[in-house]
Amino acid sequence: MAFSYRVTLQVRHPDADPEKIVAAIGRAARRYWKVGEARTTLTGEPLSGTYQESYCVFDHGGSEDGQLASFLRRTLVDLENAAEFINDLRRTGGKVNYYVSWFPGDHGELFDVDLIADMARLGIDLGIEPVC
């Protein structure tokens, strides 16, 4: 059985306008907020305090095919248009990362040097969380 996975792109920044982040990334955000806004739950219920940074999360999808490296390569191509914007975000204190929810199967995955170099060139970190 091949493993399955879900991938999101997360963007954090001390004070960037999340609507500008969404426009630059070029896809709809699943959720976002701006630094200083009142905190809420996923359903919009108020929480105490305010957000300490701006944040956007973009759902890139996933699969049960066990081909995570190939999937990430395809998503990197889509982000090429935002390379300069991502660089500016990082230069001004922002963080951009893929967050992978990994549902283990009977084998792992190899992230070759070319994939890692492309992620590094675009300034995208990689987080992987096994989900059992």
Backbone as JSON Lines, residues from 0, in Angstrom:
{"i":0,"aa":"M","n":[0.84,-1.18,0.0],"ca":[0.0,0.0,0.0],"c":[0.89,1.25,0.0]}
{"i":1,"aa":"A","n":[0.68,2.15,-0.95],"ca":[1.41,3.42,-1.0],"c":[0.9,4.33,0.11]}
{"i":2,"aa":"F","n":[1.73,5.25,0.51],"ca":[1.31,6.2,1.53],"c":[0.45,7.3,0.89]}
{"i":3,"aa":"S","n":[-0.27,8.01,1.74],"ca":[-1.06,9.15,1.27],"c":[-0.58,10.4,2.0]}
{"i":4,"aa":"Y","n":[-0.95,11.56,1.47],"ca":[-0.46,12.82,2.01],"c":[-1.41,13.95,1.64]}
{"i":5,"aa":"R","n":[-1.34,15.03,2.42],"ca":[-2.02,16.3,2.15],"c":[-0.97,17.39,2.32]}
{"i":6,"aa":"V","n":[-1.0,18.38,1.45],"ca":[0.01,19.44,1.48],"c":[-0.67,20.8,1.57]}
{"i":7,"aa":"T","n":[-0.21,21.62,2.51],"ca":[-0.62,23.01,2.56],"c":[0.63,23.87,2.44]}
{"i":8,"aa":"L","n":[0.43,25.08,1.99],"ca":[1.49,26.1,2.0],"c":[1.09,27.11,3.06]}
{"i":9,"aa":"Q","n":[1.97,27.34,4.01],"ca":[1.7,28.27,5.1],"c":[2.62,29.48,4.97]}
{"i":10,"aa":"V","n":[2.07,30.66,5.14],"ca":[2.83,31.89,5.07],"c":[2.57,32.68,6.35]}
{"i":11,"aa":"R","n":[3.67,33.03,7.02],"ca":[3.6,33.86,8.23],"c":[4.46,35.09,8.02]}
{"i":12,"aa":"H","n":[3.97,36.22,8.55],"ca":[4.75,37.45,8.43],"c":[4.39,38.38,9.58]}
{"i":13,"aa":"P","n":[5.36,39.16,10.05],"ca":[5.07,40.05,11.19],"c":[3.95,41.05,10.92]}
{"i":14,"aa":"D","n":[3.8,41.55,9.67],"ca":[2.78,42.57,9.45],"c":[2.25,42.66,8.02]}
{"i":15,"aa":"A","n":[2.52,41.7,7.17],"ca":[2.05,41.75,5.78],"c":[0.52,41.68,5.71]}
{"i":16,"aa":"D","n":[-0.02,42.31,4.7],"ca":[-1.46,42.25,4.44],"c":[-1.77,40.89,3.82]}
{"i":17,"aa":"P","n":[-2.6,40.07,4.47],"ca":[-2.87,38.73,3.94],"c":[-3.54,38.76,2.56]}
{"i":18,"aa":"E","n":[-4.29,39.8,2.26],"ca":[-4.91,39.87,0.93],"c":[-3.85,40.04,-0.15]}
{"i":19,"aa":"K","n":[-2.77,40.75,0.16],"ca":[-1.66,40.88,-0.79],"c":[-0.92,39.55,-0.94]}
{"i":20,"aa":"I","n":[-0.82,38.8,0.15],"ca":[-0.19,37.48,0.09],"c":[-1.01,36.58,-0.82]}
{"i":21,"aa":"V","n":[-2.32,36.56,-0.62],"ca":[-3.21,35.73,-1.45],"c":[-3.07,36.1,-2.91]}
{"i":22,"aa":"A","n":[-3.07,37.39,-3.21],"ca":[-2.95,37.84,-4.6],"c":[-1.62,37.4,-5.21]}
{"i":23,"aa":"A","n":[-0.54,37.51,-4.45],"ca":[0.78,37.16,-4.97],"c":[0.94,35.66,-5.17]}
{"i":24,"aa":"I","n":[0.4,34.87,-4.27],"ca":[0.49,33.41,-4.4],"c":[-0.37,32.93,-5.56]}
{"i":25,"aa":"G","n":[-1.46,33.62,-5.8],"ca":[-2.29,33.32,-6.97],"c":[-3.26,32.19,-6.8]}
{"i":26,"aa":"R","n":[-3.65,31.94,-5.58],"ca":[-4.69,30.92,-5.33],"c":[-5.46,31.3,-4.08]}
{"i":27,"aa":"A","n":[-6.64,30.73,-3.94],"ca":[-7.48,31.04,-2.79],"c":[-6.86,30.48,-1.52]}
{"i":28,"aa":"A","n":[-6.92,31.26,-0.46],"ca":[-6.46,30.8,0.85],"c":[-7.59,30.06,1.54]}
{"i":29,"aa":"R","n":[-7.24,28.99,2.23],"ca":[-8.23,28.28,3.03],"c":[-8.61,29.1,4.26]}
{"i":30,"aa":"R","n":[-7.62,29.82,4.8],"ca":[-7.87,30.67,5.96],"c":[-6.74,31.69,6.05]}
{"i":31,"aa":"Y","n":[-7.07,32.88,6.51],"ca":[-6.03,33.89,6.73],"c":[-6.5,34.89,7.77]}
{"i":32,"aa":"W","n":[-5.51,35.58,8.35],"ca":[-5.79,36.67,9.27],"c":[-4.64,37.67,9.23]}
{"i":33,"aa":"K","n":[-4.93,38.84,9.76],"ca":[-3.94,39.92,9.79],"c":[-3.52,40.17,11.23]}
{"i":34,"aa":"V","n":[-2.25,40.48,11.4],"ca":[-1.74,40.82,12.72],"c":[-2.65,41.87,13.36]}
{"i":35,"aa":"G","n":[-2.95,41.67,14.65],"ca":[-3.77,42.62,15.39],"c":[-5.26,42.35,15.36]}
{"i":36,"aa":"E","n":[-5.71,41.49,14.45],"ca":[-7.15,41.16,14.41],"c":[-7.52,40.27,15.6]}
{"i":37,"aa":"A","n":[-8.78,40.34,15.99],"ca":[-9.26,39.49,17.07],"c":[-9.21,38.03,16.64]}
{"i":38,"aa":"R","n":[-8.75,37.17,17.53],"ca":[-8.65,35.74,17.24],"c":[-10.04,35.1,17.19]}
{"i":39,"aa":"T","n":[-10.2,34.09,16.32],"ca":[-11.45,33.34,16.21],"c":[-11.16,31.87,15.99]}
{"i":40,"aa":"T","n":[-12.16,31.05,16.25],"ca":[-12.06,29.63,15.93],"c":[-12.28,29.45,14.43]}
{"i":41,"aa":"L","n":[-12.15,28.22,13.96],"ca":[-12.41,27.92,12.54],"c":[-13.83,28.27,12.13]}
{"i":42,"aa":"T","n":[-14.75,28.22,13.09],"ca":[-16.15,28.53,12.78],"c":[-16.5,30.0,13.0]}
{"i":43,"aa":"G","n":[-15.5,30.81,13.37],"ca":[-15.74,32.24,13.54],"c":[-16.1,32.67,14.95]}
{"i":44,"aa":"E","n":[-16.11,31.73,15.89],"ca":[-16.4,32.1,17.28],"c":[-15.22,32.87,17.87]}
{"i":45,"aa":"P","n":[-15.5,33.93,18.62],"ca":[-14.41,34.74,19.18],"c":[-13.57,33.97,20.19]}
{"i":46,"aa":"L","n":[-12.27,34.24,20.18],"ca":[-11.33,33.74,21.18],"c":[-10.7,34.96,21.84]}
{"i":47,"aa":"S","n":[-10.04,34.75,22.94],"ca":[-9.38,35.88,23.6],"c":[-8.12,36.28,22.83]}
{"i":48,"aa":"G","n":[-7.8,37.56,22.9],"ca":[-6.56,38.05,22.33],"c":[-6.65,38.4,20.85]}
{"i":49,"aa":"T","n":[-5.51,38.81,20.33],"ca":[-5.39,39.16,18.92],"c":[-4.26,38.35,18.3]}
{"i":50,"aa":"Y","n":[-4.28,38.25,16.98],"ca":[-3.22,37.53,16.27],"c":[-1.92,38.31,16.35]}
{"i":51,"aa":"Q","n":[-0.83,37.62,16.6],"ca":[0.48,38.22,16.78],"c":[1.26,38.36,15.48]}
{"i":52,"aa":"E","n":[0.74,37.77,14.4],"ca":[1.37,37.86,13.09],"c":[0.3,37.63,12.03]}
{"i":53,"aa":"S","n":[0.61,38.02,10.8],"ca":[-0.29,37.73,9.68],"c":[-0.03,36.31,9.22]}
{"i":54,"aa":"Y","n":[-1.08,35.66,8.72],"ca":[-0.97,34.24,8.38],"c":[-1.93,33.9,7.24]}
{"i":55,"aa":"C","n":[-1.46,33.07,6.33],"ca":[-2.31,32.52,5.26],"c":[-1.98,31.04,5.13]}
{"i":56,"aa":"V","n":[-2.99,30.23,4.88],"ca":[-2.76,28.82,4.58],"c":[-3.49,28.49,3.28]}
{"i":57,"aa":"F","n":[-2.75,27.83,2.39],"ca":[-3.27,27.47,1.07],"c":[-3.27,25.95,0.96]}
{"i":58,"aa":"D","n":[-4.42,25.38,0.6],"ca":[-4.52,23.93,0.42],"c":[-4.0,23.57,-0.97]}
{"i":59,"aa":"H","n":[-2.96,22.78,-1.03],"ca":[-2.42,22.33,-2.32],"c":[-2.96,20.97,-2.72]}
{"i":60,"aa":"G","n":[-3.68,20.3,-1.81],"ca":[-4.26,19.0,-2.15],"c":[-3.4,17.86,-1.65]}
{"i":61,"aa":"G","n":[-3.59,16.72,-2.25],"ca":[-2.87,15.53,-1.83],"c":[-3.27,14.35,-2.68]}
{"i":62,"aa":"S","n":[-2.81,13.19,-2.25],"ca":[-3.1,11.97,-3.01],"c":[-2.8,10.75,-2.14]}
{"i":63,"aa":"E","n":[-3.19,9.61,-2.65],"ca":[-2.88,8.32,-2.02],"c":[-1.88,7.55,-2.87]}
{"i":64,"aa":"D","n":[-1.17,8.24,-3.77],"ca":[-0.3,7.57,-4.74],"c":[1.13,7.32,-4.28]}
{"i":65,"aa":"G","n":[1.52,7.84,-3.1],"ca":[2.88,7.64,-2.63],"c":[3.92,8.4,-3.42]}
{"i":66,"aa":"Q","n":[3.51,9.45,-4.12],"ca":[4.43,10.22,-4.97],"c":[4.54,11.67,-4.49]}
{"i":67,"aa":"L","n":[4.88,11.84,-3.24],"ca":[4.94,13.17,-2.65],"c":[5.99,14.06,-3.32]}
{"i":68,"aa":"A","n":[7.17,13.52,-3.6],"ca":[8.23,14.33,-4.22],"c":[7.76,14.88,-5.57]}
{"i":69,"aa":"S","n":[7.13,14.06,-6.37],"ca":[6.62,14.53,-7.67],"c":[5.54,15.58,-7.48]}
{"i":70,"aa":"F","n":[4.68,15.38,-6.5],"ca":[3.63,16.35,-6.2],"c":[4.23,17.7,-5.83]}
{"i":71,"aa":"L","n":[5.25,17.69,-4.96],"ca":[5.89,18.93,-4.55],"c":[6.56,19.63,-5.74]}
{"i":72,"aa":"R","n":[7.17,18.85,-6.61],"ca":[7.78,19.46,-7.81],"c":[6.75,20.22,-8.63]}
{"i":73,"aa":"R","n":[5.57,19.62,-8.81],"ca":[4.52,20.29,-9.59],"c":[4.04,21.57,-8.9]}
{"i":74,"aa":"T","n":[3.93,21.55,-7.59],"ca":[3.46,22.75,-6.9],"c":[4.52,23.85,-6.93]}
{"i":75,"aa":"L","n":[5.79,23.46,-6.93],"ca":[6.86,24.46,-7.03],"c":[6.78,25.22,-8.35]}
{"i":76,"aa":"V","n":[6.45,24.52,-9.42],"ca":[6.31,25.18,-10.73],"c":[5.24,26.26,-10.64]}
{"i":77,"aa":"D","n":[4.13,25.95,-9.95],"ca":[3.05,26.94,-9.8],"c":[3.5,28.16,-8.99]}
{"i":78,"aa":"L","n":[4.47,27.99,-8.11],"ca":[4.91,29.09,-7.24],"c":[6.02,29.94,-7.85]}
{"i":79,"aa":"E","n":[6.53,29.53,-9.0],"ca":[7.62,30.3,-9.65],"c":[7.23,31.77,-9.86]}
{"i":80,"aa":"N","n":[5.97,32.02,-10.22],"ca":[5.54,33.4,-10.45],"c":[5.58,34.25,-9.18]}
{"i":81,"aa":"A","n":[5.59,33.6,-8.03],"ca":[5.6,34.32,-6.75],"c":[7.0,34.36,-6.13]}
{"i":82,"aa":"A","n":[8.02,33.93,-6.86],"ca":[9.38,33.81,-6.29],"c":[9.88,35.12,-5.71]}
{"i":83,"aa":"E","n":[9.74,36.21,-6.43],"ca":[10.23,37.5,-5.94],"c":[9.45,37.94,-4.7]}
{"i":84,"aa":"F","n":[8.14,37.72,-4.71],"ca":[7.31,38.06,-3.56],"c":[7.72,37.25,-2.33]}
{"i":85,"aa":"I","n":[7.93,35.94,-2.52],"ca":[8.34,35.07,-1.41],"c":[9.68,35.54,-0.86]}
{"i":86,"aa":"N","n":[10.6,35.88,-1.74],"ca":[11.91,36.38,-1.31],"c":[11.74,37.66,-0.47]}
{"i":87,"aa":"D","n":[10.88,38.56,-0.92],"ca":[10.63,39.79,-0.16],"c":[10.01,39.5,1.21]}
{"i":88,"aa":"L","n":[9.08,38.55,1.25],"ca":[8.48,38.16,2.53],"c":[9.55,37.68,3.5]}
{"i":89,"aa":"R","n":[10.4,36.79,3.02],"ca":[11.45,36.23,3.89],"c":[12.44,37.32,4.32]}
{"i":90,"aa":"R","n":[12.8,38.19,3.41],"ca":[13.75,39.25,3.7],"c":[13.22,40.2,4.79]}
{"i":91,"aa":"T","n":[11.89,40.32,4.87],"ca":[11.27,41.23,5.85],"c":[10.7,40.5,7.06]}
{"i":92,"aa":"G","n":[11.2,39.29,7.32],"ca":[10.84,38.57,8.54],"c":[9.79,37.5,8.4]}
{"i":93,"aa":"G","n":[9.34,37.23,7.19],"ca":[8.31,36.21,6.98],"c":[8.88,34.81,6.86]}
{"i":94,"aa":"K","n":[8.01,33.83,6.95],"ca":[8.34,32.42,6.79],"c":[7.33,31.79,5.84]}
{"i":95,"aa":"V","n":[7.82,30.95,4.95],"ca":[6.96,30.23,4.01],"c":[7.34,28.76,4.1]}
{"i":96,"aa":"N","n":[6.35,27.91,4.26],"ca":[6.66,26.48,4.34],"c":[5.55,25.61,3.78]}
{"i":97,"aa":"Y","n":[5.98,24.48,3.24],"ca":[5.06,23.4,2.95],"c":[4.84,22.67,4.27]}
{"i":98,"aa":"Y","n":[3.59,22.31,4.55],"ca":[3.27,21.48,5.7],"c":[2.61,20.23,5.17]}
{"i":99,"aa":"V","n":[3.25,19.11,5.39],"ca":[2.78,17.84,4.85],"c":[2.22,16.98,5.97]}
{"i":100,"aa":"S","n":[0.97,16.55,5.81],"ca":[0.4,15.52,6.67],"c":[0.61,14.2,5.94]}
{"i":101,"aa":"W","n":[1.41,13.33,6.53],"ca":[1.86,12.09,5.89],"c":[1.16,10.91,6.58]}
{"i":102,"aa":"F","n":[0.41,10.16,5.81],"ca":[-0.28,8.98,6.31],"c":[0.52,7.77,5.83]}
{"i":103,"aa":"P","n":[1.35,7.18,6.71],"ca":[2.31,6.15,6.28],"c":[1.65,4.94,5.62]}
{"i":104,"aa":"G","n":[2.4,4.39,4.68],"ca":[2.02,3.15,4.0],"c":[3.17,2.18,4.15]}
{"i":105,"aa":"D","n":[3.46,1.46,3.08],"ca":[4.5,0.44,3.17],"c":[5.87,0.89,2.69]}
{"i":106,"aa":"H","n":[6.02,2.16,2.32],"ca":[7.33,2.67,1.92],"c":[7.43,4.17,2.19]}
{"i":107,"aa":"G","n":[8.66,4.67,2.14],"ca":[8.91,6.08,2.37],"c":[9.04,6.82,1.05]}
{"i":108,"aa":"E","n":[9.76,7.92,1.09],"ca":[9.92,8.77,-0.1],"c":[11.32,9.37,-0.08]}
{"i":109,"aa":"L","n":[11.87,9.62,-1.24],"ca":[13.16,10.27,-1.38],"c":[12.96,11.67,-1.93]}
{"i":110,"aa":"F","n":[13.51,12.66,-1.22],"ca":[13.5,14.04,-1.69],"c":[14.9,14.32,-2.22]}
{"i":111,"aa":"D","n":[15.07,14.26,-3.54],"ca":[16.41,14.39,-4.11],"c":[16.93,15.82,-4.0]}
{"i":112,"aa":"V","n":[18.21,15.96,-4.27],"ca":[18.87,17.25,-4.11],"c":[18.26,18.33,-5.01]}
{"i":113,"aa":"D","n":[17.77,17.95,-6.17],"ca":[17.16,18.94,-7.07],"c":[15.88,19.51,-6.47]}
{"i":114,"aa":"L","n":[15.06,18.65,-5.9],"ca":[13.82,19.13,-5.25],"c":[14.16,20.03,-4.07]}
{"i":115,"aa":"I","n":[15.09,19.58,-3.24],"ca":[15.46,20.37,-2.07],"c":[16.06,21.71,-2.51]}
{"i":116,"aa":"A","n":[16.88,21.71,-3.56],"ca":[17.48,22.95,-4.06],"c":[16.41,23.9,-4.59]}
{"i":117,"aa":"D","n":[15.41,23.36,-5.3],"ca":[14.33,24.21,-5.82],"c":[13.52,24.82,-4.69]}
{"i":118,"aa":"M","n":[13.26,24.04,-3.63],"ca":[12.55,24.58,-2.48],"c":[13.39,25.67,-1.81]}
{"i":119,"aa":"A","n":[14.69,25.42,-1.67],"ca":[15.56,26.4,-1.04],"c":[15.66,27.68,-1.89]}
{"i":120,"aa":"R","n":[15.75,27.52,-3.19],"ca":[15.84,28.68,-4.08],"c":[14.62,29.57,-3.95]}
{"i":121,"aa":"L","n":[13.44,28.95,-3.79],"ca":[12.21,29.71,-3.62],"c":[12.0,30.17,-2.18]}
{"i":122,"aa":"G","n":[12.81,29.66,-1.25],"ca":[12.68,30.07,0.15],"c":[11.55,29.36,0.87]}
{"i":123,"aa":"I","n":[11.31,28.1,0.52],"ca":[10.21,27.35,1.13],"c":[10.77,26.25,2.03]}
{"i":124,"aa":"D","n":[10.43,26.33,3.32],"ca":[10.81,25.29,4.28],"c":[9.87,24.11,4.14]}
{"i":125,"aa":"L","n":[10.25,22.98,4.75],"ca":[9.43,21.76,4.67],"c":[9.18,21.22,6.06]}
{"i":126,"aa":"G","n":[7.9,21.05,6.39],"ca":[7.5,20.4,7.63],"c":[6.69,19.17,7.32]}
{"i":127,"aa":"I","n":[7.0,18.06,7.98],"ca":[6.29,16.81,7.74],"c":[5.79,16.27,9.07]}
{"i":128,"aa":"E","n":[4.51,15.96,9.12],"ca":[3.92,15.37,10.32],"c":[3.3,14.03,9.96]}
{"i":129,"aa":"P","n":[3.86,12.93,10.51],"ca":[3.23,11.63,10.3],"c":[1.89,11.58,11.03]}
{"i":130,"aa":"V","n":[0.9,11.05,10.37],"ca":[-0.43,10.91,10.97],"c":[-0.75,9.42,11.02]}
{"i":131,"aa":"C","n":[-0.87,8.9,12.22],"ca":[-1.1,7.46,12.36],"c":[-2.54,7.15,12.68]}
